[in-house]
């Protein structure tokens, strides 16, 4: 999952990025509202963590501008302003949730998971596809009773497909969602990671092409044939 953190305080930015990266989220950072607006005009994110007190464009104004432009990405506001009026203003501006600083990283992670589930209401807390399951809370992946050992990128790749079942994604779309802007590799990198993930799934008994190639279009999850 790709998250945009809009925050100008490095004392908050650094631990949040470190914690969320450990939980296999891809986090990009904008240090002011204008930079965030420019990023959101070009790239897609699964969730926005938005501080209210920002340089250039404040969080409330940015939230209103995004909603007016049709942006439906979940927004979680992070702020030290904790009065009822402050919370109402943030929610009325279009935010989906509100977390007061200082906050526990564990609570932030739980609220992120809840917002991601809310945005895809048909998805349960544990993502599954046939005998394959992924728990975003523990970051564990099982095929039947077999625990898979995946690299962070393989985990993010599998989670991406499980959160968007039946959809076909091109290599470019996968790169945009799973790699930071400053580290975009060649498209062949996507093919290499999918091949590695397929091999690990095959080793525990899964269908070898559970992530199937749709020639000329990209990749999607493939339902296993019933035995």
C-alpha positions, -999 to 999 in steps of 0.1 A, spaced: 0 0 0 13 34 -10 9 62 16 16 100 13 27 115 46 23 153 45 42 166 75 68 192 81 81 181 115 110 156 111 105 144 147 72 130 136 81 121 100 111 99 107 95 75 133 63 73 113 81 64 80 103 39 98 74 22 115 51 21 85 80 8 63 86 -20 88 49 -29 83 55 -31 45 39 2 35 55 23 9 56 59 23 64 91 4 68 124 22 58 159 13 69 187 37 44 213 27 9 215 13 19 227 -21 44 198 -27 16 174 -16 -8 189 -41 17 186 -69 23 149 -60 -13 141 -57 -20 157 -91 3 132 -108 4 100 -86 -21 78 -70 -19 69 -33 -40 45 -12 -41 68 18 -30 103 29 -17 112 63 -22 150 65 -9 174 91 -31 205 96 -3 231 104 16 231 71 36 257 52 23 272 19 -11 253 19 -25 243 53 -40 208 58 -76 220 60 -73 240 28 -55 211 10 -82 186 22 -110 209 9 -92 214 -24 -86 176 -29 -123 168 -22 -134 196 -45 -112 181 -73 -129 147 -68 -101 130 -49 -116 101 -29 -84 88 -13 -89 83 24 -74 111 45 -63 108 81 -55 141 97 -26 144 122 -27 174 144 -19 188 179 -52 207 178 -76 186 198 -107 207 206 -141 195 194 -143 224 170 -109 215 155 -120 179 149 -153 190 134 -135 214 111 -112 187 99 -140 162 93 -162 187 76 -133 196 53 -134 160 40 -111 140 63 -121 104 71 -104 103 105 -86 125 129 -56 115 152 -43 139 178 -6 144 185 13 129 202 0 95 191 11 59 195 25 44 163 5 13 170 -28 33 170 -18 50 138 -12 17 122 -46 4 134 -64 35 121 -47 31 87 -58 -5 84 -94 5 93 -94 32 67 -80 9 40 -108 -16 48 -134 11 48 -123 22 13 -127 -14 1 -157 -24 22 -160 -58 6 -125 -68 20 -122 -86 54 -94 -78 78 -75 -109 66 -71 -109 28 -76 -142 11 -77 -158 -23 -85 -195 -23 -61 -212 2 -38 -181 2 -42 -156 31 -24 -124 41 -29 -107 75 -20 -70 73 -20 -68 111 8 -94 116 23 -91 80 21 -129 78 12 -148 46 0 -184 46 -9 -209 19 -31 -234 37 -10 -239 69 23 -231 53 39 -198 63 56 -180 34 88 -161 39 86 -131 15 108 -101 9 92 -67 17 87 -61 -20 71 -95 -26 48 -89 4 37 -55 -10 32 -70 -44 10 -98 -32 -10 -75 -9 -15 -52 -38 -32 -79 -59 -52 -93 -29 -66 -58 -23 -76 -55 -59 -89 -90 -69 -100 -95 -105 -82 -63 -117 -54 -63 -143 -24 -41 -136 3 -32 -161 39 -31 -151 38 7 -151 9 7 -127 27 -17 -104 58 4 -104 38 35 -95 22 18 -66 51 -2 -51 82 19 -57 90 54 -45 93 81 -71 131 85 -66 138 48 -69 117 38 -100 135 8 -116 130 -7 -151 98 -25 -159 118 -58 -160 121 -55 -122 84 -62 -119 87 -93 -139 116 -105 -118 97 -100 -85 65 -117 -98 87 -146 -110 102 -149 -75 68 -147 -58 54 -174 -81 83 -197 -72 77 -193 -35 40 -199 -39 47 -230 -60 71 -243 -33 43 -245 -8 18 -261 -32 0 -232 -47 -9 -229 -84 24 -218 -100 7 -190 -119 -17 -177 -92 -5 -143 -105 -12 -148 -141 1 -129 -171 -26 -113 -192 -6 -108 -224 -5 -72 -237 -22 -59 -205 -3 -70 -174 -10 -93 -144 -39 -103 -122 -48 -130 -97 -59 -163 -111 -84 -185 -94 -72 -220 -87 -89 -248 -104 -110 -270 -81 -95 -305 -77 
